[in-house]
Amino acid sequence: MSFDDLPDGWTVWHEEAGGRAILAYRPDVFDTDAFPAACMPTIYLSPGSPRRRPGARRADGWTITLFLEPEIDARVETADTREAGVEAALDLAHAFAAGKIDYRAAYQIPREDYFDRLDELVGREA
């Protein structure tokens, strides 16, 4: 399974053959004051469980995480295989691009001005 079916705005930022992958949303606009680079939405596909102990085997599935900023994750999912993980990552990318991810809920401190600009970027009504 590959990332050939990414929605508009998403790109493969990094991919290891048969391993982890990073998808990035609109890196062309997340490099300015309006959309700081640190706020670029990314989807990580990583081997292992999100509850995996350090040093645990890689054979415990895959984790798919939608980050809005380095310490802010909007959604975390798991998959048994990399193929299922790629599918889950694609589903998240499509949902985000369609404005179906509630990114406001991931923040403890509201950033209303930023959210309004992000709504415009993804075509989502507030």
C-alpha positions in Angstrom: 0.0 0.0 0.0 1.3 3.5 -0.8 0.4 7.1 -0.3 -0.6 7.7 -3.9 -4.1 8.7 -2.9 -3.2 11.7 -0.7 -5.7 14.5 -0.8 -4.8 18.0 -2.0 -2.5 19.8 0.3 -0.9 16.7 1.8 2.6 15.5 0.8 4.9 12.7 1.8 7.5 14.5 3.9 9.5 11.3 4.7 9.1 7.6 4.1 11.3 4.6 5.0 10.8 1.5 2.8 8.4 -0.6 4.9 8.9 1.6 7.9 7.8 4.8 9.4 6.4 7.7 7.3 5.6 11.4 7.9 2.9 13.2 5.9 2.8 17.0 6.0 -0.1 19.4 5.3 0.6 22.5 3.1 4.3 22.9 3.8 4.2 25.7 1.3 2.2 27.9 3.7 3.4 26.7 7.1 6.6 28.8 6.9 5.3 32.3 7.7 3.8 34.3 10.6 0.3 33.5 9.5 1.0 29.7 9.6 4.1 29.1 11.7 6.2 26.1 10.6 5.9 24.6 14.1 2.1 24.4 13.6 2.2 22.4 10.3 -0.2 19.5 10.7 1.6 16.2 10.3 0.6 12.6 10.3 3.2 10.1 11.7 3.0 6.4 10.9 5.3 4.7 13.3 6.0 1.1 14.2 4.8 0.1 17.7 2.0 0.7 20.1 1.6 4.2 21.6 1.8 2.4 25.0 5.0 0.5 24.0 7.7 0.3 26.5 11.2 1.5 25.5 13.0 -1.3 23.9 9.9 -3.4 23.2 9.7 -5.4 20.0 8.5 -3.7 16.8 5.9 -6.5 16.2 3.3 -4.8 18.4 1.5 -3.0 15.6 1.6 0.6 14.2 0.6 3.9 15.6 -0.9 6.7 13.4 -0.8 10.2 15.0 -2.1 13.5 13.6 0.0 16.2 15.2 -1.1 19.9 15.0 2.1 21.0 16.7 5.0 19.0 18.2 3.2 18.4 21.5 -0.4 18.6 20.4 -2.0 15.5 18.9 -5.5 15.7 17.5 -5.9 12.0 16.9 -4.1 8.7 17.7 -5.0 5.4 16.1 -3.5 2.0 15.9 -3.2 -0.6 13.2 -2.0 -4.2 13.2 0.0 -3.9 10.0 1.8 -1.2 8.1 -0.7 -1.5 5.2 -3.6 -0.9 7.6 -1.6 2.0 9.1 -1.1 3.6 5.7 -4.9 3.3 5.1 -5.6 4.9 8.4 -3.1 7.7 7.7 -4.8 8.3 4.3 -8.2 8.4 6.1 -6.9 11.0 8.5 -5.4 13.1 5.8 -8.7 13.0 3.8 -10.7 13.9 6.9 -8.4 16.8 7.8 -8.5 18.1 4.2 -12.3 17.9 4.2 -12.5 19.9 7.4 -13.8 16.9 9.4 -11.1 17.0 12.2 -12.0 19.1 15.2 -8.5 20.6 15.9 -9.9 23.1 18.4 -10.7 20.2 20.8 -7.0 19.2 21.0 -5.9 22.6 22.5 -6.3 23.4 26.2 -5.7 27.1 25.5 -7.8 28.4 22.6 -6.0 30.1 19.7 -9.1 31.6 18.0 -7.2 33.8 15.5 -5.1 30.9 14.4 -8.1 28.6 14.2 -10.0 31.1 12.0 -7.1 31.2 9.6 -6.7 27.4 9.6 -10.5 27.1 9.0 -10.1 29.2 5.9 -7.1 27.2 4.7 -9.0 23.9 4.9 -12.3 25.3 3.8 -14.1 24.6 7.1 -16.8 26.7 8.5 -16.3 27.6 12.2 
